[in-house]
Amino acid sequence: MSDDDDPFAGIPDDPTADLDRADQTLSIRVERRTYDKPVTVIEGFDPDATDLADLASELKSAVGAGGTVDADAGVIEVQGDHADRVRDLLADRGFEVA
């Protein structure tokens, strides 16, 4: 069956996922770590509503940097000062960034 014939084409598998993202208010800051290296820290994720590992992978690929995830705390860290780019990428994915 083609998309033209499918009445459910374009409807996401989980329509509440967009609502879950919109309910989360994220904060982004840049910290200086060892040897004065910058790290972009994104906080405020609901670990139950967001797949942090997948999102972190997308963000790291988009900015060309490494990073890590602390799923228990709901934090993604990306190596380097990417606050502006990460803010735009998260907004494109439906997240509210303070």
Long-range contacts (C-beta under 8 A, 24 or more apart in sequence): 17-49, 18-94, 20-46, 20-49, 20-50, 21-49, 21-50, 21-93, 21-94, 21-95, 21-96, 22-94, 22-95, 22-96, 23-49, 24-49, 24-50, 24-95, 24-96, 25-96, 25-97, 25-98, 26-90, 26-95, 26-96, 26-97, 26-98, 27-97, 27-98, 28-83, 28-86, 28-87, 28-90, 28-97, 29-83, 30-81, 30-83, 37-79, 38-80, 38-81, 39-77, 39-78, 39-79, 39-80, 40-77, 40-78, 40-79, 40-80, 40-81, 40-82, 40-83, 40-86, 41-75, 41-76, 41-77, 42-75, 42-76, 42-77, 42-78, 42-86, 42-90, 43-73, 43-74, 43-75, 44-74, 44-98, 45-74, 45-75, 45-76, 46-74, 47-71, 47-72, 47-74, 50-74, 52-76, 55-93, 58-89, 59-86, 59-89, 59-90, 62-89, 63-89
